[in-house]
Amino acid sequence: MKNGRLDRELGENRCLNVSEVADLLGVSINTLNAWRSQRRGPVYEKFGSRVVYRLADIQEYIARNRIKPD
């Protein structure tokens, strides 16, 4: 999905692979794999054995884990 027009059209529905999400969150692929097996971490989808994450779900996960100190 390197088509700029398609990326713009999909926006937050754009699907990211495990490697892209690991980079965005600053964690390893192994950490994401562990989170999935522990039913933790961001929402994901599976297509057969392929795991993908929607950009909107990653943004929501980041927002949910935001900590605002007093």
N, CA, C and O atoms as a Tripos MOL2 file, in Angstrom:
@<TRIPOS>MOLECULE
protein
  280   279    70     0     0
PROTEIN
NO_CHARGES

@<TRIPOS>ATOM
      1 N           0.8090   -1.1940    0.0000 N.3       1 MET1
      2 CA          0.0000    0.0000    0.0000 C.3       1 MET1
      3 C           0.8480    1.2520    0.0000 C.2       1 MET1
      4 O           0.6810    2.1150    0.8620 O.2       1 MET1
      5 N           1.7170    1.3590   -0.9120 N.am      2 LYS2
      6 CA          2.5750    2.5230   -0.9790 C.3       2 LYS2
      7 C           1.9740    3.5990   -1.8680 C.2       2 LYS2
      8 O           2.6090    4.6220   -2.1240 O.2       2 LYS2
      9 N           0.7620    3.3780   -2.3370 N.am      3 ASN3
     10 CA          0.0600    4.3300   -3.1770 C.3       3 ASN3
     11 C          -0.4150    5.4870   -2.3010 C.2       3 ASN3
     12 O          -1.2490    5.2820   -1.4190 O.2       3 ASN3
     13 N           0.0950    6.6980   -2.5260 N.am      4 GLY4
     14 CA         -0.2550    7.8530   -1.7140 C.3       4 GLY4
     15 C          -1.7420    8.1240   -1.6830 C.2       4 GLY4
     16 O          -2.3000    8.4360   -0.6310 O.2       4 GLY4
     17 N          -2.3870    8.0070   -2.8280 N.am      5 ARG5
     18 CA         -3.8280    8.2450   -2.8950 C.3       5 ARG5
     19 C          -4.5890    7.2390   -2.0340 C.2       5 ARG5
     20 O          -5.5090    7.6080   -1.3050 O.2       5 ARG5
     21 N          -4.2080    5.9890   -2.1210 N.am      6 LEU6
     22 CA         -4.8710    4.9620   -1.3400 C.3       6 LEU6
     23 C          -4.6580    5.2030    0.1530 C.2       6 LEU6
     24 O          -5.5950    5.0610    0.9380 O.2       6 LEU6
     25 N          -3.4410    5.5660    0.5520 N.am      7 ASP7
     26 CA         -3.1650    5.8660    1.9570 C.3       7 ASP7
     27 C          -4.0570    6.9920    2.4540 C.2       7 ASP7
     28 O          -4.6070    6.9090    3.5520 O.2       7 ASP7
     29 N          -4.2040    8.0360    1.6610 N.am      8 ARG8
     30 CA         -5.0440    9.1700    2.0660 C.3       8 ARG8
     31 C          -6.5030    8.7470    2.1850 C.2       8 ARG8
     32 O          -7.2060    9.1790    3.0990 O.2       8 ARG8
     33 N          -6.9570    7.9010    1.2610 N.am      9 GLU9
     34 CA         -8.3420    7.4530    1.2850 C.3       9 GLU9
     35 C          -8.6190    6.5510    2.4830 C.2       9 GLU9
     36 O          -9.6870    6.6340    3.0890 O.2       9 GLU9
     37 N          -7.6840    5.7070    2.8200 N.am     10 LEU10
     38 CA         -7.8860    4.7930    3.9390 C.3      10 LEU10
     39 C          -7.7380    5.4970    5.2820 C.2      10 LEU10
     40 O          -8.4390    5.1580    6.2350 O.2      10 LEU10
     41 N          -6.8500    6.4570    5.3680 N.am     11 GLY11
     42 CA         -6.6540    7.2130    6.6080 C.3      11 GLY11
     43 C          -6.4640    6.3120    7.8060 C.2      11 GLY11
     44 O          -5.5560    5.4820    7.8390 O.2      11 GLY11
     45 N          -7.3410    6.4850    8.8060 N.am     12 GLU12
     46 CA         -7.2110    5.7360   10.0500 C.3      12 GLU12
     47 C          -7.5380    4.2560    9.8810 C.2      12 GLU12
     48 O          -7.2240    3.4580   10.7640 O.2      12 GLU12
     49 N          -8.1520    3.8770    8.7830 N.am     13 ASN13
     50 CA         -8.4460    2.4600    8.5360 C.3      13 ASN13
     51 C          -7.2680    1.7350    7.9070 C.2      13 ASN13
     52 O          -7.3380    0.5350    7.6420 O.2      13 ASN13
     53 N          -6.1980    2.4580    7.6710 N.am     14 ARG14
     54 CA         -4.9930    1.8450    7.1000 C.3      14 ARG14
     55 C          -4.4980    0.7450    8.0290 C.2      14 ARG14
     56 O          -4.4490    0.9220    9.2470 O.2      14 ARG14
     57 N          -4.1360   -0.3780    7.4500 N.am     15 CYS15
     58 CA         -3.6270   -1.4970    8.2380 C.3      15 CYS15
     59 C          -2.1070   -1.4590    8.2730 C.2      15 CYS15
     60 O          -1.4460   -1.2170    7.2640 O.2      15 CYS15
     61 N          -1.5780   -1.7020    9.4560 N.am     16 LEU16
     62 CA         -0.1340   -1.7210    9.6790 C.3      16 LEU16
     63 C           0.2780   -3.1400   10.0510 C.2      16 LEU16
     64 O          -0.4780   -3.8670   10.6970 O.2      16 LEU16
     65 N           1.4730   -3.5250    9.6420 N.am     17 ASN17
     66 CA          1.9540   -4.8490   10.0260 C.3      17 ASN17
     67 C           2.6390   -4.7880   11.3940 C.2      17 ASN17
     68 O           2.8240   -3.7110   11.9610 O.2      17 ASN17
     69 N           3.0010   -5.9350   11.9000 N.am     18 VAL18
     70 CA          3.5890   -6.0390   13.2430 C.3      18 VAL18
     71 C           4.8540   -5.2020   13.3620 C.2      18 VAL18
     72 O           5.0610   -4.5300   14.3720 O.2      18 VAL18
     73 N           5.6860   -5.2370   12.3570 N.am     19 SER19
     74 CA          6.9380   -4.4850   12.3790 C.3      19 SER19
     75 C           6.6770   -2.9710   12.4610 C.2      19 SER19
     76 O           7.3410   -2.2620   13.2170 O.2      19 SER19
     77 N           5.7170   -2.4930   11.6850 N.am     20 GLU20
     78 CA          5.3930   -1.0600   11.7020 C.3      20 GLU20
     79 C           4.8590   -0.6300   13.0610 C.2      20 GLU20
     80 O           5.2100    0.4400   13.5590 O.2      20 GLU20
     81 N           4.0140   -1.4580   13.6580 N.am     21 VAL21
     82 CA          3.4440   -1.1260   14.9680 C.3      21 VAL21
     83 C           4.5160   -1.1600   16.0450 C.2      21 VAL21
     84 O           4.5430   -0.2970   16.9220 O.2      21 VAL21
     85 N           5.3900   -2.1380   15.9870 N.am     22 ALA22
     86 CA          6.4870   -2.2100   16.9560 C.3      22 ALA22
     87 C           7.3240   -0.9310   16.8930 C.2      22 ALA22
     88 O           7.6830   -0.3710   17.9290 O.2      22 ALA22
     89 N           7.6340   -0.4750   15.6890 N.am     23 ASP23
     90 CA          8.3930    0.7700   15.5280 C.3      23 ASP23
     91 C           7.6340    1.9600   16.0980 C.2      23 ASP23
     92 O           8.2150    2.7870   16.8010 O.2      23 ASP23
     93 N           6.3380    2.0530   15.8020 N.am     24 LEU24
     94 CA          5.5310    3.1820   16.2990 C.3      24 LEU24
     95 C           5.4730    3.2290   17.8210 C.2      24 LEU24
     96 O           5.5540    4.2990   18.4250 O.2      24 LEU24
     97 N           5.3320    2.0520   18.4340 N.am     25 LEU25
     98 CA          5.2060    1.9940   19.8960 C.3      25 LEU25
     99 C           6.5400    1.9250   20.6200 C.2      25 LEU25
    100 O           6.5950    2.0660   21.8410 O.2      25 LEU25
    101 N           7.6080    1.7100   19.8750 N.am     26 GLY26
    102 CA          8.9240    1.6280   20.5010 C.3      26 GLY26
    103 C           9.1250    0.3430   21.2910 C.2      26 GLY26
    104 O           9.8290    0.3270   22.3010 O.2      26 GLY26
    105 N           8.5000   -0.7330   20.8250 N.am     27 VAL27
    106 CA          8.6640   -2.0350   21.4760 C.3      27 VAL27
    107 C           9.1510   -3.0360   20.4290 C.2      27 VAL27
    108 O           9.1500   -2.7430   19.2330 O.2      27 VAL27
    109 N           9.5580   -4.1930   20.8740 N.am     28 SER28
    110 CA         10.0240   -5.2070   19.9330 C.3      28 SER28
    111 C           8.8440   -5.9980   19.3640 C.2      28 SER28
    112 O           7.7450   -5.9920   19.9190 O.2      28 SER28
    113 N           9.0950   -6.6650   18.2660 N.am     29 ILE29
    114 CA          8.0910   -7.5520   17.6840 C.3      29 ILE29
    115 C           7.7520   -8.6550   18.6820 C.2      29 ILE29
    116 O           6.5950   -9.0600   18.7920 O.2      29 ILE29
    117 N           8.7420   -9.1350   19.3990 N.am     30 ASN30
    118 CA          8.5000  -10.1690   20.4140 C.3      30 ASN30
    119 C           7.5580   -9.6770   21.4970 C.2      30 ASN30
    120 O           6.7300  -10.4420   21.9930 O.2      30 ASN30
    121 N           7.6710   -8.4100   21.8710 N.am     31 THR31
    122 CA          6.7670   -7.8420   22.8720 C.3      31 THR31
    123 C           5.3340   -7.8350   22.3440 C.2      31 THR31
    124 O           4.4100   -8.2240   23.0590 O.2      31 THR31
    125 N           5.1420   -7.3960   21.0980 N.am     32 LEU32
    126 CA          3.7940   -7.4130   20.5170 C.3      32 LEU32
    127 C           3.2430   -8.8310   20.4740 C.2      32 LEU32
    128 O           2.0720   -9.0540   20.7840 O.2      32 LEU32
    129 N           4.0790   -9.7890   20.0930 N.am     33 ASN33
    130 CA          3.6440  -11.1850   20.0530 C.3      33 ASN33
    131 C           3.2290  -11.6680   21.4410 C.2      33 ASN33
    132 O           2.2210  -12.3600   21.5860 O.2      33 ASN33
    133 N           3.9970  -11.3060   22.4490 N.am     34 ALA34
    134 CA          3.6760  -11.6950   23.8280 C.3      34 ALA34
    135 C           2.3730  -11.0360   24.2750 C.2      34 ALA34
    136 O           1.5320  -11.6890   24.8930 O.2      34 ALA34
    137 N           2.2000   -9.7560   23.9700 N.am     35 TRP35
    138 CA          0.9610   -9.0660   24.3430 C.3      35 TRP35
    139 C          -0.2530   -9.7590   23.7410 C.2      35 TRP35
    140 O          -1.2700   -9.9260   24.4140 O.2      35 TRP35
    141 N          -0.1530  -10.1680   22.4650 N.am     36 ARG36
    142 CA         -1.2860  -10.8400   21.8320 C.3      36 ARG36
    143 C          -1.6000  -12.1490   22.5430 C.2      36 ARG36
    144 O          -2.7680  -12.4600   22.7780 O.2      36 ARG36
    145 N          -0.5800  -12.9120   22.8850 N.am     37 SER37
    146 CA         -0.8240  -14.1950   23.5540 C.3      37 SER37
    147 C          -1.3750  -13.9940   24.9650 C.2      37 SER37
    148 O          -2.0500  -14.8750   25.4960 O.2      37 SER37
    149 N          -1.0920  -12.8460   25.5720 N.am     38 GLN38
    150 CA         -1.5910  -12.5150   26.9100 C.3      38 GLN38
    151 C          -2.8900  -11.7060   26.8590 C.2      38 GLN38
    152 O          -3.4240  -11.3030   27.8930 O.2      38 GLN38
    153 N          -3.3900  -11.4750   25.6330 N.am     39 ARG39
    154 CA         -4.5930  -10.6640   25.4110 C.3      39 ARG39
    155 C          -4.4380   -9.2590   25.9860 C.2      39 ARG39
    156 O          -5.3370   -8.7320   26.6400 O.2      39 ARG39
    157 N          -3.2860   -8.6770   25.7270 N.am     40 ARG40
    158 CA         -2.9610   -7.3050   26.1400 C.3      40 ARG40
    159 C          -2.6110   -6.5250   24.8850 C.2      40 ARG40
    160 O          -2.5940   -7.0680   23.7800 O.2      40 ARG40
    161 N          -2.3350   -5.2500   25.0720 N.am     41 GLY41
    162 CA         -1.8710   -4.4380   23.9560 C.3      41 GLY41
    163 C          -3.0110   -3.9440   23.0800 C.2      41 GLY41
    164 O          -4.1830   -4.0640   23.4360 O.2      41 GLY41
    165 N          -2.6510   -3.3880   21.9320 N.am     42 PRO42
    166 CA         -3.6540   -2.8080   21.0390 C.3      42 PRO42
    167 C          -4.5040   -3.8720   20.3370 C.2      42 PRO42
    168 O          -4.0970   -5.0230   20.1790 O.2      42 PRO42
    169 N          -5.6860   -3.4450   19.9270 N.am     43 VAL43
    170 CA         -6.5900   -4.3040   19.1580 C.3      43 VAL43
    171 C          -5.9140   -4.6820   17.8460 C.2      43 VAL43
    172 O          -5.2330   -3.8600   17.2330 O.2      43 VAL43
    173 N          -6.1000   -5.9160   17.4220 N.am     44 TYR44
    174 CA         -5.5090   -6.3790   16.1600 C.3      44 TYR44
    175 C          -6.5160   -7.2330   15.4060 C.2      44 TYR44
    176 O          -7.5550   -7.6110   15.9460 O.2      44 TYR44
    177 N          -6.2020   -7.5260   14.1740 N.am     45 GLU45
    178 CA         -7.0390   -8.3830   13.3450 C.3      45 GLU45
    179 C          -6.1660   -9.4650   12.7330 C.2      45 GLU45
    180 O          -4.9730   -9.2620   12.5080 O.2      45 GLU45
    181 N          -6.7680  -10.6100   12.4660 N.am     46 LYS46
    182 CA         -6.0320  -11.7110   11.8380 C.3      46 LYS46
    183 C          -6.7250  -12.0920   10.5500 C.2      46 LYS46
    184 O          -7.9490  -12.2080   10.4900 O.2      46 LYS46
    185 N          -5.9230  -12.2840    9.5250 N.am     47 PHE47
    186 CA         -6.3820  -12.8090    8.2510 C.3      47 PHE47
    187 C          -5.5540  -14.0630    8.0120 C.2      47 PHE47
    188 O          -4.4350  -13.9940    7.5050 O.2      47 PHE47
    189 N          -6.1110  -15.1990    8.3800 N.am     48 GLY48
    190 CA         -5.3260  -16.4230    8.3690 C.3      48 GLY48
    191 C          -4.2670  -16.3120    9.4500 C.2      48 GLY48
    192 O          -4.5930  -16.1290   10.6230 O.2      48 GLY48
    193 N          -3.0090  -16.4190    9.0690 N.am     49 SER49
    194 CA         -1.9270  -16.2720   10.0500 C.3      49 SER49
    195 C          -1.3700  -14.8530   10.0670 C.2      49 SER49
    196 O          -0.4910  -14.5440   10.8710 O.2      49 SER49
    197 N          -1.8690  -13.9920    9.1910 N.am     50 ARG50
    198 CA         -1.3770  -12.6060    9.0930 C.3      50 ARG50
    199 C          -2.0490  -11.7290   10.1420 C.2      50 ARG50
    200 O          -3.2750  -11.7010   10.2400 O.2      50 ARG50
    201 N          -1.2510  -11.0180   10.9190 N.am     51 VAL51
    202 CA         -1.7370  -10.1110   11.9490 C.3      51 VAL51
    203 C          -1.5530   -8.6820   11.4480 C.2      51 VAL51
    204 O          -0.4810   -8.3110   10.9710 O.2      51 VAL51
    205 N          -2.6110   -7.8880   11.5630 N.am     52 VAL52
    206 CA         -2.5340   -6.4760   11.1910 C.3      52 VAL52
    207 C          -3.2040   -5.6390   12.2670 C.2      52 VAL52
    208 O          -4.0440   -6.1170   13.0300 O.2      52 VAL52
    209 N          -2.8090   -4.3900   12.3040 N.am     53 TYR53
    210 CA         -3.3550   -3.4240   13.2460 C.3      53 TYR53
    211 C          -3.8760   -2.2310   12.4490 C.2      53 TYR53
    212 O          -3.2120   -1.7680   11.5220 O.2      53 TYR53
    213 N          -5.0400   -1.7400   12.7980 N.am     54 ARG54
    214 CA         -5.5600   -0.5350   12.1530 C.3      54 ARG54
    215 C          -4.9460    0.6850   12.8390 C.2      54 ARG54
    216 O          -4.8030    0.7170   14.0610 O.2      54 ARG54
    217 N          -4.5940    1.6700   12.0490 N.am     55 LEU55
    218 CA         -3.9850    2.8830   12.5830 C.3      55 LEU55
    219 C          -4.8560    3.5080   13.6620 C.2      55 LEU55
    220 O          -4.3400    3.9590   14.6840 O.2      55 LEU55
    221 N          -6.1630    3.5430   13.4520 N.am     56 ALA56
    222 CA         -7.0810    4.1260   14.4490 C.3      56 ALA56
    223 C          -6.9850    3.3890   15.7830 C.2      56 ALA56
    224 O          -7.0400    4.0220   16.8370 O.2      56 ALA56
    225 N          -6.8430    2.0730   15.7560 N.am     57 ASP57
    226 CA         -6.7290    1.2990   16.9970 C.3      57 ASP57
    227 C          -5.4180    1.5860   17.7160 C.2      57 ASP57
    228 O          -5.3750    1.6140   18.9460 O.2      57 ASP57
    229 N          -4.3510    1.7980   16.9530 N.am     58 ILE58
    230 CA         -3.0620    2.1400   17.5620 C.3      58 ILE58
    231 C          -3.1440    3.5200   18.2130 C.2      58 ILE58
    232 O          -2.6490    3.7210   19.3220 O.2      58 ILE58
    233 N          -3.7670    4.4590   17.5240 N.am     59 GLN59
    234 CA         -3.9220    5.8030   18.0840 C.3      59 GLN59
    235 C          -4.7630    5.7570   19.3580 C.2      59 GLN59
    236 O          -4.4540    6.4480   20.3290 O.2      59 GLN59
    237 N          -5.8150    4.9550   19.3620 N.am     60 GLU60
    238 CA         -6.6520    4.8120   20.5530 C.3      60 GLU60
    239 C          -5.8770    4.1710   21.7010 C.2      60 GLU60
    240 O          -6.0070    4.5870   22.8520 O.2      60 GLU60
    241 N          -5.0760    3.1640   21.3860 N.am     61 TYR61
    242 CA         -4.2680    2.4950   22.4040 C.3      61 TYR61
    243 C          -3.2860    3.4860   23.0500 C.2      61 TYR61
    244 O          -3.1150    3.4970   24.2690 O.2      61 TYR61
    245 N          -2.6590    4.2980   22.2340 N.am     62 ILE62
    246 CA         -1.7260    5.2980   22.7500 C.3      62 ILE62
    247 C          -2.4630    6.2790   23.6500 C.2      62 ILE62
    248 O          -1.9780    6.6140   24.7310 O.2      62 ILE62
    249 N          -3.6270    6.7380   23.2170 N.am     63 ALA63
    250 CA         -4.4120    7.6930   24.0110 C.3      63 ALA63
    251 C          -4.8620    7.0770   25.3360 C.2      63 ALA63
    252 O          -4.8380    7.7450   26.3710 O.2      63 ALA63
    253 N          -5.2720    5.8080   25.3080 N.am     64 ARG64
    254 CA         -5.7230    5.1190   26.5320 C.3      64 ARG64
    255 C          -4.6070    4.9640   27.5490 C.2      64 ARG64
    256 O          -4.8620    4.9080   28.7520 O.2      64 ARG64
    257 N          -3.3900    4.8940   27.0800 N.am     65 ASN65
    258 CA         -2.2520    4.6830   27.9840 C.3      65 ASN65
    259 C          -1.5300    5.9680   28.3410 C.2      65 ASN65
    260 O          -0.4390    5.9390   28.9110 O.2      65 ASN65
    261 N          -2.1300    7.0730   28.0110 N.am     66 ARG66
    262 CA         -1.5400    8.3810   28.3340 C.3      66 ARG66
    263 C          -1.6960    8.6490   29.8210 C.2      66 ARG66
    264 O          -2.7670    8.4550   30.3940 O.2      66 ARG66
    265 N          -0.6370    9.0870   30.4190 N.am     67 ILE67
    266 CA         -0.6450    9.4170   31.8410 C.3      67 ILE67
    267 C          -0.3140   10.8840   31.9780 C.2      67 ILE67
    268 O           0.7160   11.3560   31.4960 O.2      67 ILE67
    269 N          -1.2040   11.5990   32.6440 N.am     68 LYS68
    270 CA         -0.9960   13.0320   32.8450 C.3      68 LYS68
    271 C          -0.7020   13.2620   34.3250 C.2      68 LYS68
    272 O          -1.6080   13.2010   35.1560 O.2      68 LYS68
    273 N           0.5560   13.5250   34.6530 N.am     69 PRO69
    274 CA          0.9200   13.7500   36.0610 C.3      69 PRO69
    275 C           0.2370   15.0130   36.6010 C.2      69 PRO69
    276 O          -0.0280   15.9640   35.8660 O.2      69 PRO69
    277 N          -0.0300   14.9880   37.8800 N.am     70 ASP70
    278 CA         -0.6290   16.1680   38.5250 C.3      70 ASP70
    279 C           0.3350   17.3130   38.6020 C.2      70 ASP70
    280 O          -0.0100   18.3780   39.1140 O.2      70 ASP70
@<TRIPOS>BOND
     1     1     2 1
     2     2     3 1
     3     3     4 2
     4     3     5 am
     5     5     6 1
     6     6     7 1
     7     7     8 2
     8     7     9 am
     9     9    10 1
    10    10    11 1
    11    11    12 2
    12    11    13 am
    13    13    14 1
    14    14    15 1
    15    15    16 2
    16    15    17 am
    17    17    18 1
    18    18    19 1
    19    19    20 2
    20    19    21 am
    21    21    22 1
    22    22    23 1
    23    23    24 2
    24    23    25 am
    25    25    26 1
    26    26    27 1
    27    27    28 2
    28    27    29 am
    29    29    30 1
    30    30    31 1
    31    31    32 2
    32    31    33 am
    33    33    34 1
    34    34    35 1
    35    35    36 2
    36    35    37 am
    37    37    38 1
    38    38    39 1
    39    39    40 2
    40    39    41 am
    41    41    42 1
    42    42    43 1
    43    43    44 2
    44    43    45 am
    45    45    46 1
    46    46    47 1
    47    47    48 2
    48    47    49 am
    49    49    50 1
    50    50    51 1
    51    51    52 2
    52    51    53 am
    53    53    54 1
    54    54    55 1
    55    55    56 2
    56    55    57 am
    57    57    58 1
    58    58    59 1
    59    59    60 2
    60    59    61 am
    61    61    62 1
    62    62    63 1
    63    63    64 2
    64    63    65 am
    65    65    66 1
    66    66    67 1
    67    67    68 2
    68    67    69 am
    69    69    70 1
    70    70    71 1
    71    71    72 2
    72    71    73 am
    73    73    74 1
    74    74    75 1
    75    75    76 2
    76    75    77 am
    77    77    78 1
    78    78    79 1
    79    79    80 2
    80    79    81 am
    81    81    82 1
    82    82    83 1
    83    83    84 2
    84    83    85 am
    85    85    86 1
    86    86    87 1
    87    87    88 2
    88    87    89 am
    89    89    90 1
    90    90    91 1
    91    91    92 2
    92    91    93 am
    93    93    94 1
    94    94    95 1
    95    95    96 2
    96    95    97 am
    97    97    98 1
    98    98    99 1
    99    99   100 2
   100    99   101 am
   101   101   102 1
   102   102   103 1
   103   103   104 2
   104   103   105 am
   105   105   106 1
   106   106   107 1
   107   107   108 2
   108   107   109 am
   109   109   110 1
   110   110   111 1
   111   111   112 2
   112   111   113 am
   113   113   114 1
   114   114   115 1
   115   115   116 2
   116   115   117 am
   117   117   118 1
   118   118   119 1
   119   119   120 2
   120   119   121 am
   121   121   122 1
   122   122   123 1
   123   123   124 2
   124   123   125 am
   125   125   126 1
   126   126   127 1
   127   127   128 2
   128   127   129 am
   129   129   130 1
   130   130   131 1
   131   131   132 2
   132   131   133 am
   133   133   134 1
   134   134   135 1
   135   135   136 2
   136   135   137 am
   137   137   138 1
   138   138   139 1
   139   139   140 2
   140   139   141 am
   141   141   142 1
   142   142   143 1
   143   143   144 2
   144   143   145 am
   145   145   146 1
   146   146   147 1
   147   147   148 2
   148   147   149 am
   149   149   150 1
   150   150   151 1
   151   151   152 2
   152   151   153 am
   153   153   154 1
   154   154   155 1
   155   155   156 2
   156   155   157 am
   157   157   158 1
   158   158   159 1
   159   159   160 2
   160   159   161 am
   161   161   162 1
   162   162   163 1
   163   163   164 2
   164   163   165 am
   165   165   166 1
   166   166   167 1
   167   167   168 2
   168   167   169 am
   169   169   170 1
   170   170   171 1
   171   171   172 2
   172   171   173 am
   173   173   174 1
   174   174   175 1
   175   175   176 2
   176   175   177 am
   177   177   178 1
   178   178   179 1
   179   179   180 2
   180   179   181 am
   181   181   182 1
   182   182   183 1
   183   183   184 2
   184   183   185 am
   185   185   186 1
   186   186   187 1
   187   187   188 2
   188   187   189 am
   189   189   190 1
   190   190   191 1
   191   191   192 2
   192   191   193 am
   193   193   194 1
   194   194   195 1
   195   195   196 2
   196   195   197 am
   197   197   198 1
   198   198   199 1
   199   199   200 2
   200   199   201 am
   201   201   202 1
   202   202   203 1
   203   203   204 2
   204   203   205 am
   205   205   206 1
   206   206   207 1
   207   207   208 2
   208   207   209 am
   209   209   210 1
   210   210   211 1
   211   211   212 2
   212   211   213 am
   213   213   214 1
   214   214   215 1
   215   215   216 2
   216   215   217 am
   217   217   218 1
   218   218   219 1
   219   219   220 2
   220   219   221 am
   221   221   222 1
   222   222   223 1
   223   223   224 2
   224   223   225 am
   225   225   226 1
   226   226   227 1
   227   227   228 2
   228   227   229 am
   229   229   230 1
   230   230   231 1
   231   231   232 2
   232   231   233 am
   233   233   234 1
   234   234   235 1
   235   235   236 2
   236   235   237 am
   237   237   238 1
   238   238   239 1
   239   239   240 2
   240   239   241 am
   241   241   242 1
   242   242   243 1
   243   243   244 2
   244   243   245 am
   245   245   246 1
   246   246   247 1
   247   247   248 2
   248   247   249 am
   249   249   250 1
   250   250   251 1
   251   251   252 2
   252   251   253 am
   253   253   254 1
   254   254   255 1
   255   255   256 2
   256   255   257 am
   257   257   258 1
   258   258   259 1
   259   259   260 2
   260   259   261 am
   261   261   262 1
   262   262   263 1
   263   263   264 2
   264   263   265 am
   265   265   266 1
   266   266   267 1
   267   267   268 2
   268   267   269 am
   269   269   270 1
   270   270   271 1
   271   271   272 2
   272   271   273 am
   273   273   274 1
   274   274   275 1
   275   275   276 2
   276   275   277 am
   277   277   278 1
   278   278   279 1
   279   279   280 2
@<TRIPOS>SUBSTRUCTURE
     1 MET1         2 RESIDUE 1 A MET
     2 LYS2         6 RESIDUE 1 A LYS
     3 ASN3        10 RESIDUE 1 A ASN
     4 GLY4        14 RESIDUE 1 A GLY
     5 ARG5        18 RESIDUE 1 A ARG
     6 LEU6        22 RESIDUE 1 A LEU
     7 ASP7        26 RESIDUE 1 A ASP
     8 ARG8        30 RESIDUE 1 A ARG
     9 GLU9        34 RESIDUE 1 A GLU
    10 LEU10       38 RESIDUE 1 A LEU
    11 GLY11       42 RESIDUE 1 A GLY
    12 GLU12       46 RESIDUE 1 A GLU
    13 ASN13       50 RESIDUE 1 A ASN
    14 ARG14       54 RESIDUE 1 A ARG
    15 CYS15       58 RESIDUE 1 A CYS
    16 LEU16       62 RESIDUE 1 A LEU
    17 ASN17       66 RESIDUE 1 A ASN
    18 VAL18       70 RESIDUE 1 A VAL
    19 SER19       74 RESIDUE 1 A SER
    20 GLU20       78 RESIDUE 1 A GLU
    21 VAL21       82 RESIDUE 1 A VAL
    22 ALA22       86 RESIDUE 1 A ALA
    23 ASP23       90 RESIDUE 1 A ASP
    24 LEU24       94 RESIDUE 1 A LEU
    25 LEU25       98 RESIDUE 1 A LEU
    26 GLY26      102 RESIDUE 1 A GLY
    27 VAL27      106 RESIDUE 1 A VAL
    28 SER28      110 RESIDUE 1 A SER
    29 ILE29      114 RESIDUE 1 A ILE
    30 ASN30      118 RESIDUE 1 A ASN
    31 THR31      122 RESIDUE 1 A THR
    32 LEU32      126 RESIDUE 1 A LEU
    33 ASN33      130 RESIDUE 1 A ASN
    34 ALA34      134 RESIDUE 1 A ALA
    35 TRP35      138 RESIDUE 1 A TRP
    36 ARG36      142 RESIDUE 1 A ARG
    37 SER37      146 RESIDUE 1 A SER
    38 GLN38      150 RESIDUE 1 A GLN
    39 ARG39      154 RESIDUE 1 A ARG
    40 ARG40      158 RESIDUE 1 A ARG
    41 GLY41      162 RESIDUE 1 A GLY
    42 PRO42      166 RESIDUE 1 A PRO
    43 VAL43      170 RESIDUE 1 A VAL
    44 TYR44      174 RESIDUE 1 A TYR
    45 GLU45      178 RESIDUE 1 A GLU
    46 LYS46      182 RESIDUE 1 A LYS
    47 PHE47      186 RESIDUE 1 A PHE
    48 GLY48      190 RESIDUE 1 A GLY
    49 SER49      194 RESIDUE 1 A SER
    50 ARG50      198 RESIDUE 1 A ARG
    51 VAL51      202 RESIDUE 1 A VAL
    52 VAL52      206 RESIDUE 1 A VAL
    53 TYR53      210 RESIDUE 1 A TYR
    54 ARG54      214 RESIDUE 1 A ARG
    55 LEU55      218 RESIDUE 1 A LEU
    56 ALA56      222 RESIDUE 1 A ALA
    57 ASP57      226 RESIDUE 1 A ASP
    58 ILE58      230 RESIDUE 1 A ILE
    59 GLN59      234 RESIDUE 1 A GLN
    60 GLU60      238 RESIDUE 1 A GLU
    61 TYR61      242 RESIDUE 1 A TYR
    62 ILE62      246 RESIDUE 1 A ILE
    63 ALA63      250 RESIDUE 1 A ALA
    64 ARG64      254 RESIDUE 1 A ARG
    65 ASN65      258 RESIDUE 1 A ASN
    66 ARG66      262 RESIDUE 1 A ARG
    67 ILE67      266 RESIDUE 1 A ILE
    68 LYS68      270 RESIDUE 1 A LYS
    69 PRO69      274 RESIDUE 1 A PRO
    70 ASP70      278 RESIDUE 1 A ASP
